[in-house]
């Protein structure tokens, strides 16, 4: 496996945003989110696409360094 610091940081950020999205889903399903309904929904809305983009960028960077 070839990982550069850049791909490692991107993968770390993808993991953090994925955890934030899962946490937001649990908070919203509880009925009374600690940050409020609107703030938690905004976090969820932003974190899902950001997770996907960061993961794709990490994979692209790792693949670029295979050669």
C-alpha positions in Angstrom: 0.0 0.0 0.0 1.3 3.4 -1.0 0.1 6.2 1.2 1.4 9.7 1.2 0.8 12.2 4.0 -1.7 13.9 1.7 -3.8 10.7 1.2 -3.5 9.9 4.8 -4.9 13.3 5.9 -7.7 13.0 3.3 -8.6 9.6 4.6 -8.6 10.8 8.2 -10.9 13.7 7.3 -13.2 11.3 5.4 -13.4 9.2 8.5 -14.2 12.2 10.8 -16.9 13.4 8.4 -18.4 9.9 8.2 -18.5 9.7 12.0 -20.2 13.1 12.1 -22.9 12.0 9.6 -23.6 8.8 11.5 -23.8 10.8 14.8 -26.1 13.3 13.2 -28.5 10.5 12.0 -28.6 9.1 15.6 -29.2 12.6 17.0 -32.0 13.3 14.6 -33.6 9.9 15.2 -33.6 10.5 19.0 -36.1 13.3 18.6 -34.2 15.9 20.6 -30.8 16.7 19.1 -28.4 18.5 21.5 -27.4 21.0 18.9 -31.0 21.5 17.7 -32.8 20.1 14.7 -31.6 22.7 12.2 -27.9 22.6 13.1 -27.8 18.8 13.2 -29.5 18.6 9.8 -27.0 21.1 8.3 -24.1 19.0 9.7 -25.7 15.9 8.1 -26.3 17.6 4.8 -22.7 18.8 4.6 -20.9 15.8 5.9 -22.3 13.1 3.6 -21.1 14.6 0.3 -17.9 15.8 2.0 -17.2 12.2 3.1 -17.6 10.9 -0.4 -15.4 13.6 -2.0 -12.7 13.3 0.6 -12.6 9.5 0.2 -12.5 9.7 -3.6 -9.6 12.2 -3.4 -7.7 10.0 -1.0 -8.0 7.0 -3.3 -7.0 9.0 -6.3 -3.9 10.3 -4.6 -3.0 6.9 -3.4 -3.4 5.4 -6.9 -1.4 8.3 -8.4 1.5 7.3 -6.2 1.5 3.6 -7.1 3.9 4.1 -10.0 
